[in-house]
Amino acid sequence: MRQAKFSVKEEQAYFLNSFKAYGFKDKSSMLRTAIDHFKNKLELENLRKSAELYSEIYSENDNLRELTETAITGWPE
């Protein structure tokens, strides 16, 4: 596993030092989990924005809606 050196605020260091109280084996595993959680949150937000954009484009484009309806004709309900 790669190592990285970084700085944290005093209250963040205090929080990291309480890793056992949150069920982590060490500060590194707690930080890795936090980074993964934040990454997932950002990716989900990007996906949500993308879906909203596609929805907006779809709702404003008659040709696209017609094409979609044609494509699903005959598919089981």
ZAMARGU-4260 file (C-alpha; in steps of 0.2 Angstrom, whole numbers, plus 5000, padded with zeros to 4 digits):
<rodrens>
0) 5000/5000/5000 | 5006/5017/4996 | 5010/5030/5009 | 5006/5049/5009 | 5011/5063/5020
5) 4997/5076/5023 | 4992/5089/5036 | 4976/5090/5046 | 4968/5102/5058 | 4969/5099/5076
10) 4951/5094/5078 | 4953/5082/5063 | 4968/5074/5071 | 4958/5072/5087 | 4945/5064/5077
15) 4957/5052/5069 | 4964/5047/5085 | 4947/5041/5091 | 4948/5027/5077 | 4945/5013/5089
20) 4929/5021/5095 | 4922/5019/5078 | 4928/5001/5075 | 4943/5004/5065 | 4960/4995/5068
25) 4970/5011/5065 | 4970/5029/5058 | 4974/5024/5041 | 4960/5012/5039 | 4948/5026/5045
30) 4955/5038/5033 | 4954/5026/5019 | 4936/5023/5022 | 4932/5042/5023 | 4941/5044/5007
35) 4931/5030/4999 | 4915/5037/5006 | 4919/5055/4999 | 4924/5048/4982 | 4907/5038/4981
40) 4897/5053/4986 | 4906/5064/4972 | 4903/5050/4959 | 4885/5048/4964 | 4882/5067/4963
45) 4890/5067/4946 | 4879/5053/4940 | 4863/5063/4947 | 4868/5078/4938 | 4871/5068/4922
50) 4854/5060/4924 | 4845/5077/4926 | 4854/5083/4910 | 4848/5068/4900 | 4831/5070/4907
55) 4830/5088/4902 | 4837/5085/4885 | 4824/5071/4883 | 4810/5081/4888 | 4814/5095/4876
60) 4817/5085/4861 | 4802/5078/4852 | 4813/5068/4840 | 4822/5059/4854 | 4805/5055/4862
65) 4798/5048/4846 | 4814/5038/4843 | 4812/5030/4860 | 4794/5026/4858 | 4798/5018/4841
70) 4812/5008/4849 | 4801/5001/4863 | 4786/4996/4852 | 4783/4978/4853 | 4794/4975/4869
75) 4785/4966/4883 | 4777/4977/4896
</rodrens>
